[in-house]
Amino acid sequence: MKRTINTDDAPAAVGAYSQATSNGDVLFTAGQLPLTVDGDLKADAPVAEQTELALDNVEAILAEGGADMSDVLKVTVFLADIDDFDEMNETYATYFDEQPPARSAVQAGAIPKGASVEIEVVADVSDAE
């Protein structure tokens, strides 16, 4: 059965979507932008800071769903400019020290709201209580 996941510890969804959904075994987050919890967009911040904000939002959503970064199976990173890959990757690597998940990183035509990065994950929540 599908369950929607929402937390006040990450920016609220700004459209017809949930922060995440789960079937009890797998959790899918919506793409997370470099938004503060209050919804302030940091699109002018360096890519490293945007990556950190997006991944902090992912962490908060995972926690609400009973998971953490070690449960992440797959990450998709959307970049406005693939030349920002190294800067994104340096910050990204600090969130996945051991047994990093599978990942795709692609240059998107445009990221919503003019951000440089958007990140979504798929996590295993089969052991979550």
N, C-alpha and C positions, 0 to 999 in steps of 0.2 A: 504494500500500500504506500502511495506517495505521501510524504510529509514535507511541508515547507518549513524552512529554517530562517528565522529572523532574529537579529540581536541589535540592541541599542549600542553595542560596542564597535559597530561598523556603520558606515553611512547607509542611510535608508535607501531602498530601491526607489528610483525616480521614474519608473514606468511600470508597465504591465508585466512585471517579473518579480521573483523572490530572490533574496540574497543567496539562497541555496535550496536544493531539494534533495531528498534521500528516499530510498526504498527500504532502508534498514540495513542494507549491505554496502551500498555505494552512495557517496554524497557528491553532488555536482554543485560547484559554486557558480554564480553569475560572474561575468568579467568584473574585476575590481579595478577601479581607476585610482589615481592619486588624490583621493578625497579625504579630508579629515572626518572625524566622527560627526562633526557639526555640518558636514556637507560642503566645506570650503575646498574648492578645486585648487590644486597646486601645479597647474599646467606649466607655469613659468619656472618651476624649480628644476634643478639639475636632474638628469635621468636617474641617477643613483637615489636621490631623495624620493622621486616619484615611484621608483621600484619598491623602496622601503615602505612607503605609505600603502601601496597596493597590497604588498605581502602582509603588512600588519592587519589590514582589513581581512585578508584571507584567513589569517590566524584566528581572529576574533570570531569569524563565521564558523570555522572548524570547531573551535571550542564550544560554541553553542550547540553544534551537532554531535558533540561527544568525541571529537577527534583532535589531533594536533598535526604538526607538519610531518612527523614521522609516519603518519598514516597516508600521506599523499602518494598516489600511484602515478599520476600524470599531470603535467602542467603545460598550459599553452600560454605563451607570452606573445602579445601583439605589440609591435613597435611601429611608431610612425616613421622611423628612419632606421634601417638595419645597421647603419653606421654607429648607432648607439648600443649595439649588442655588447661590446666589451664592458662598457660602464654599467649596463644593466646586470650583466653576468657576475661582475665582481660583488655587487650587493646581493644578488640572488643567491650566490654560493654560501653566504653567511647564514642563510635560513635552512640549508640542506647540507649539513656537514657530513653525515654518514648515510650511506645507502640512498643517494639522491634518486628522486623519481625520474621516470621517463619525461622528456620535455620536447616540445616543439617551440621554436621561436621564429616568427615570420614578420616581415614588413607588411603592415596593413595599409590599405589605401588612405585611410584616415581613422584616427581614434576618436571616439565621442568626446565632445567638449574641448577638443584641441589638445588633449593630453598626449604625452609622448609614449606612454606605456599603459597596457591593460593586461591583467593576469587572471586566468581562471584555472581551477584545479578540479581533479577527481580524486576522492579519497575513500579508503576502505574504512567503513564504520561498523563492520560486522561484529566487532568485539565491544562496541560502545554500549554503555548502559543506558 
